[in-house]
């Protein structure tokens, strides 16, 4: 086979190997993305089922706060309306007492009224709840079954026509508690339904986008199947004649061998100066170079360790020298002390 023909075959093989490598990697990336998208799709599908299930489901009202704007508005407006009606009934009872029982009865009546106004101030400062309406209910019982009968007994009246406005107030309080509870439950259900519908719409939109991405990756994956098959068949036919050893029928070897022929470093595949031999030598040289790099790295580590040891030994020698100097100074001190003892006019150096 002529050199030009070899170069053409190698160039063609390089192109086919590169195309196959790129397409296979792209297909692997598509498969990876498809797997991730399928996992996201399973998660979104579970969310969609949960939202659809909770739209019309009954709620546990003990665990639901109802933080929607509708709930907050009803908590502010509904108690005010019903309390105005309650005040009207209370003032009717107060006017009745003033007209039929006299001023003395107003003094006794002021005790539960003061309790009532204190409770109302507490009621308006907190959130509306059933317990507070039960407090109003207890207030009605306290006033209309205990205090007002005491007024009637003190005057000596045997019938109790004054209980009529009291009964109306009691009924209004009970109705207020019941209607507020019903309104709260209806509002929580409405809030949950709105929230679930909004969540369902978001999930359905995300699922639609996800399906669009999946279809896009599927189409890209399918588009590569036929070109990849054609390139593989063409490369197989190219290698079929056996002009290149099977060991070197890969993208790295083909490109390297083509470089040898293109730069005219070789004119044949076999032989001591052939492409195969040079390629194997470069592989071994790369391995040797890698080994040399490891040896150099180890030598560098040894040099660094040795430098640290030298520093440590130098510090130790400096410490020993300091100890020797201290011992010498101690001897001098002794001599001086002895001299100082011998000669009182002398001095002692420490």
C-alpha positions in Angstrom: 0.0 0.0 0.0 1.3 3.4 -1.0 2.1 6.1 1.5 -0.5 8.4 0.1 -3.1 5.7 0.3 -2.1 4.9 3.9 -2.4 8.6 4.8 -5.8 8.8 3.1 -7.0 5.8 5.0 -5.6 7.1 8.3 -7.1 10.5 7.7 -10.5 8.9 7.0 -10.2 6.7 10.0 -9.3 9.7 12.2 -12.5 11.5 11.0 -14.7 8.4 11.6 -13.2 7.7 15.0 -13.7 11.3 16.0 -17.2 11.4 14.8 -18.1 8.1 16.5 -16.4 9.3 19.7 -18.4 12.6 19.7 -21.7 11.0 18.9 -21.3 8.3 21.5 -20.4 10.9 24.2 -23.3 13.0 23.1 -25.6 10.0 23.4 -24.3 9.2 26.8 -24.9 12.8 27.9 -28.5 12.6 26.5 -29.1 9.4 28.4 -27.8 11.0 31.6 -30.0 14.0 31.2 -33.0 11.7 30.3 -32.4 9.8 33.5 -32.3 12.9 35.6 -35.4 14.3 33.9 -37.3 11.0 34.5 -36.5 11.2 38.2 -37.7 14.8 38.3 -40.8 13.7 36.4 -41.5 11.0 39.0 -41.2 13.6 41.8 -43.5 16.1 40.0 -46.0 13.3 39.3 -46.2 12.5 43.0 -46.7 16.2 43.7 -49.5 16.4 41.1 -51.3 13.4 42.7 -51.0 14.9 46.1 -52.3 18.3 45.1 -55.2 16.6 43.2 -56.0 14.5 46.2 -55.9 17.4 48.7 -58.1 19.8 46.6 -61.4 18.3 47.9 -60.1 16.5 50.9 -61.2 17.2 54.5 -58.7 19.0 56.5 -57.5 18.6 60.1 -58.6 22.0 61.4 -56.6 21.7 64.6 -53.4 21.8 62.5 -54.5 24.4 59.9 -53.8 28.0 60.6 -55.6 29.5 57.6 -53.1 32.2 56.8 -54.8 33.5 53.7 -55.9 37.1 53.1 -59.5 36.0 53.2 -59.1 34.4 56.6 -57.3 37.5 58.1 -60.1 39.7 56.7 -62.8 37.6 58.2 -61.0 37.5 61.5 -61.0 41.3 61.6 -64.5 42.0 60.2 -66.8 39.1 61.4 -66.2 39.6 65.2 -66.7 43.4 64.9 -70.1 42.9 63.2 -71.4 40.4 65.6 -70.1 42.3 68.6 -72.0 45.4 67.5 -75.2 43.4 67.5 -74.3 42.0 70.9 -73.7 45.6 72.2 -77.2 46.6 70.9 -78.9 43.9 72.8 -76.9 44.7 76.0 -77.9 48.4 75.8 -81.5 47.3 75.4 -81.2 45.4 78.6 -79.5 48.3 80.3 -82.3 50.7 79.2 -85.0 48.3 80.4 -83.3 48.1 83.8 -83.1 51.9 84.0 -86.8 52.3 83.1 -88.3 49.5 85.3 -85.9 48.8 88.1 -84.4 52.1 88.9 -80.9 53.5 89.5 -80.0 50.9 92.2 -80.3 48.1 89.7 -77.8 49.8 87.4 -75.1 49.7 90.2 -75.6 45.9 90.5 -75.7 45.6 86.7 -72.4 47.5 86.3 -70.5 44.6 87.8 -71.0 42.2 84.9 -70.9 45.0 82.4 -67.4 45.9 83.6 -66.4 42.3 83.2 -67.9 42.3 79.8 -66.0 45.4 78.6 -62.7 44.0 80.1 -63.3 40.8 78.2 -64.1 42.6 75.0 -60.8 44.5 75.1 -59.0 41.2 75.5 -61.1 39.7 72.7 -60.2 42.4 70.2 -56.5 42.3 71.1 -56.1 38.6 70.2 -57.2 36.3 67.5 -60.8 35.2 67.4 -61.3 31.7 68.7 -64.0 29.5 70.0 -62.6 29.7 73.6 -63.3 33.5 73.6 -66.9 33.0 72.5 -67.3 30.4 75.2 -66.1 33.2 77.6 -69.0 35.4 76.3 -71.3 32.5 76.8 -70.2 32.2 80.4 -70.6 35.9 80.8 -74.2 35.6 79.7 -74.9 32.8 82.1 -73.3 34.8 84.9 -75.3 37.9 84.2 -78.7 36.7 83.3 -78.9 33.7 85.6 -77.2 35.2 88.7 -77.0 39.0 88.8 -80.3 40.0 87.3 -82.3 37.5 89.3 -80.6 39.0 92.4 -82.0 42.5 91.3 -85.4 41.1 90.9 -85.3 39.3 94.3 -84.1 42.4 96.0 -87.1 44.3 94.7 -89.4 41.4 95.4 -90.6 40.8 91.9 -91.6 37.3 91.3 -91.7 37.2 87.5 -88.6 37.9 85.3 -89.6 39.8 82.2 -86.1 41.3 82.2 -84.7 37.9 81.1 -86.1 38.5 77.6 -83.2 40.8 76.4 -80.8 38.5 78.3 -82.0 35.5 76.4 -81.6 37.4 73.2 -78.0 38.3 74.1 -77.3 34.7 75.1 -78.7 33.4 71.8 -76.7 36.0 69.8 -73.5 34.9 71.6 -74.1 31.2 70.8 -75.0 32.0 67.2 -71.9 34.2 66.9 -69.7 31.3 68.1 -71.3 28.8 65.8 -71.2 31.0 62.7 -67.6 32.0 63.3 -66.6 28.3 63.6 -68.4 27.5 60.4 -67.0 30.5 58.6 -63.5 29.5 59.8 -63.8 26.0 58.5 -65.3 27.1 55.2 -62.5 29.6 54.8 -59.8 27.1 55.6 -61.3 24.7 53.0 -61.4 27.5 50.5 -57.8 28.5 51.2 -56.6 24.9 51.0 -58.5 24.4 47.7 -57.0 27.6 46.2 -53.5 26.7 47.4 -53.8 23.2 46.0 -55.1 24.4 42.7 -52.3 26.9 42.3 -49.8 24.2 43.3 -51.4 21.8 40.8 -51.2 24.4 38.0 -47.5 25.0 38.8 -46.7 21.3 38.8 -48.6 20.7 35.6 -46.7 23.5 34.0 -43.4 22.1 35.2 -44.4 18.6 33.9 -45.2 20.1 30.5 -41.8 21.8 30.4 -40.2 18.6 31.6 -41.9 16.5 28.9 -40.8 19.1 26.3 -37.2 18.6 27.4 -37.5 14.8 27.4 -38.9 14.9 23.9 -36.0 17.2 22.8 -33.4 14.8 24.2 -35.2 11.8 22.8 -35.3 13.3 19.4 -31.6 14.3 19.6 -30.7 10.8 20.7 -32.8 9.2 17.9 -31.2 11.5 15.4 -27.8 10.2 16.2 -28.6 6.5 15.9 -28.6 6.4 12.2 -25.4 8.5 11.6 -23.6 6.6 14.4 -24.6 3.3 12.8 -23.4 4.4 9.3 -20.1 5.7 10.7 -19.5 2.5 12.6 -20.2 0.4 9.5 -18.0 2.6 7.3 -15.2 2.4 9.8 -15.6 -1.4 10.0 -15.4 -1.7 6.3 -12.3 0.6 6.3 -10.5 -1.7 8.8 -11.8 -4.9 7.1 -8.8 -5.3 4.8 -6.4 -5.5 7.7 -4.1 -2.7 6.7 -4.0 -1.5 10.4 -3.4 -3.9 13.2 -6.5 -4.3 15.5 -4.5 -3.2 18.5 -4.2 0.3 17.1 -7.8 0.6 15.8 -8.8 3.3 18.3 -9.0 7.1 18.2 -5.7 7.8 20.1 -3.6 5.3 18.1 -5.0 6.3 14.8 -4.4 10.0 15.3 -0.9 9.4 16.6 0.1 7.1 13.7 -1.4 9.5 11.2 0.8 12.3 12.7 3.9 10.1 12.1 3.0 9.6 8.4 1.9 13.2 7.9 5.1 14.6 9.3 7.1 11.9 7.3 8.6 10.5 10.5 7.8 7.0 9.2 7.1 5.3 5.9 5.7 2.0 7.1 3.8 0.4 9.9 6.2 -2.4 10.9 10.0 -2.6 11.4 12.3 -1.0 14.0 11.6 2.4 12.6 7.9 1.8 11.8 4.9 3.6 13.2 4.0 0.7 15.6 7.5 0.6 17.1 7.6 4.4 17.6 4.2 4.5 19.1 5.1 1.7 21.6 8.4 3.6 22.4 6.5 6.8 23.1 4.1 4.9 25.3 7.0 3.4 27.3 8.7 6.8 27.4 5.5 8.3 28.8 5.4 5.6 31.4 9.1 6.2 32.2 8.5 9.9 32.3 5.6 9.3 34.7 7.8 7.2 36.8 10.5 9.9 36.7 7.9 12.5 37.8 7.0 10.3 40.7 10.7 9.9 41.6 11.2 13.6 41.4 8.2 14.2 43.5 9.5 11.8 46.1 12.9 13.4 45.9 11.4 16.8 46.4 9.5 15.4 49.4 12.8 13.9 50.8 14.6 17.3 50.2 11.8 19.1 52.1 11.9 16.6 54.9 15.7 16.8 55.0 15.5 20.6 55.2 13.1 20.4 58.1 15.4 17.9 59.8 18.4 20.2 59.2 16.4 23.0 60.8 15.5 20.9 63.7 19.1 19.7 64.1 20.3 23.2 63.9 17.9 24.3 66.5 19.0 21.4 68.7 22.7 22.4 68.2 21.8 25.9 69.0 20.0 24.7 72.2 23.1 22.5 73.1 25.3 25.5 72.5 23.1 27.6 74.7 23.2 24.9 77.4 27.0 24.8 77.1 27.2 28.6 77.4 24.9 28.5 80.4 27.2 25.9 82.0 30.2 28.1 81.3 28.4 31.1 82.7 27.5 29.1 85.8 31.2 28.3 86.2 32.1 31.9 85.8 29.5 32.8 88.4 31.0 30.3 90.8 34.4 31.7 90.3 33.1 35.1 90.7 31.2 34.1 93.8 34.3 32.5 95.1 36.3 35.6 94.2 33.6 37.7 95.8 33.8 35.7 98.9 37.5 35.9 98.9 37.6 39.6 98.0 34.7 41.5 99.7 35.2 44.5 97.4 34.7 42.3 94.4 31.4 41.7 92.6 29.3 38.7 91.6 27.9 38.5 88.0 24.8 36.5 87.4 
